[in-house]
Amino acid sequence: MLNPSMRLKSTVVTVLHWWALIAFALFGAFKVWHLFWLMPLAVFVPIMVMSAQIEASLTTNTPGIFTKTFAVLAIAVGLLLYFS
């Protein structure tokens, strides 16, 4: 994670997820206080995905990282909506 381009990609993906989560909260999909655990999750998941891609020697493009992390965050939000 010392590579500046990797940090930028991770930051871009995290910010995109944050805006999506804020939009869901504002439109009433879930309560705003759930952002306290969803926002940190949106920070760590892209870092873990990028680390796995680097170890597997896969390309680390921003749309690919966003798609893979979206799947994990969608499961978390889906479980939140199902159980709340």
C-alpha positions, 0 to 999 in steps of 0.5 A, spaced: 500 500 500 506 504 499 504 505 492 501 512 490 497 509 485 494 504 489 492 508 495 489 513 490 485 507 487 483 505 494 481 512 496 476 513 490 473 506 491 472 508 498 469 515 497 464 512 491 462 507 496 461 512 502 457 517 497 452 511 495 451 509 503 450 516 504 444 516 499 441 510 501 441 513 508 438 519 506 433 516 502 431 512 508 433 505 506 436 504 513 437 509 519 443 514 519 447 511 525 448 504 521 453 508 517 458 508 523 459 501 522 458 501 514 463 507 513 469 503 516 467 497 512 467 501 506 474 503 508 477 496 509 474 492 504 477 495 498 484 495 501 483 487 502 481 486 495 487 490 492 491 486 497 488 479 494 489 482 487 496 484 488 498 477 491 494 473 485 498 478 480 491 480 477 490 487 474 488 492 479 483 497 475 478 502 479 472 499 476 474 492 478 476 494 485 469 497 485 465 491 483 468 486 487 467 491 494 460 493 492 459 485 492 461 485 499 458 491 501 451 489 498 451 483 502 452 487 508 447 492 507 442 487 504 443 483 511 442 490 514 435 491 511 433 484 512 434 484 519 432 491 521 
